[in-house]
C-alpha cells in the first residue's frame, strides 16, 4: 500500500523543527512521500505575521533545499477556513481509498485536537502520527487518553484509524521564538534554512511596526 505523510501547519515561518521531524517520520514509517501543507486561514489562532502566499513561498524555499519533501498548496485554493478534515477529504478524493495516509502532529497540536472541526472524523480518513515536542509540557485531555488507549499502534498497518507515537531528534524550535528574535532585531540563523531567512529579510517580515 502506498504511504503518504502529511504535515500541516501555519509555517509562520517554517523551521528545522518541522523539516527534521518530516524527514525522520518519512524514514521511520517508510513513507513514499511526505507533503507539507501550509494552512491558508488557521481556524484556531491569531492572524499569522506573514501572508498565506509568503508562508507557502517559505515552505517552497525550504523543500527546495533538498531532503525529498513535497509541498501541497490545496488549502490556499479554498476560500474558507482551513479545516484539516476537509483537507483529508480532498486528499482521499484525489488519492483514493487504497493509500495509507499519515497526518503528523506535534504533541501541542495533538493535545488541542478536541477543539478541531469534526475532529472525530479525522481517524476515519487518516492515521495520526504524534511527535514529542520539547518545551511543550501539556497534559493530554481525558478524551484523548481514551483515544490513545483504543487506537495506539506500534507499526502502521492500516490506511487510517491508527495512532502512532514516534520519538525523533528533539528540537526545541518554534516559529513564535523565531518571530520574537526577528522582532527584537536578533538573528534566528541556524534555526531555519538560510533561504527562508533570506526571504524573511528581503520581505521585511516579523519586524516591529514602525508606527509604534
Ligand atoms: P507557532 O510557534 O507559531 O505556534 P510552530 O513552531 O508550533 O508555530 P506550526 O506551523 O504551528 O509551528 O506547527 C505545525 C506542526 O508542526 C504542528 O503539528 C506542530 O506541533 C509541529 N511542530 C512544530 N515545531 C515542532 C518541533 N520543533 N518539533 C516537533 N513538532 C513540531
Boltz pocket constraint, residues with backbone or C-beta under 6 A from the ligand:
constraints:
  - pocket:
      binder: B
      contacts: [[A, 8], [A, 9], [A, 10], [A, 11], [A, 12], [A, 13], [A, 16], [A, 17], [A, 18], [A, 21], [A, 104], [A, 105], [A, 106], [A, 107], [A, 108], [A, 109], [A, 110], [A, 131], [A, 132], [A, 133], [A, 134], [A, 171], [A, 172], [A, 173], [A, 174], [A, 175], [A, 176], [A, 177]]
      max_distance: 6.0
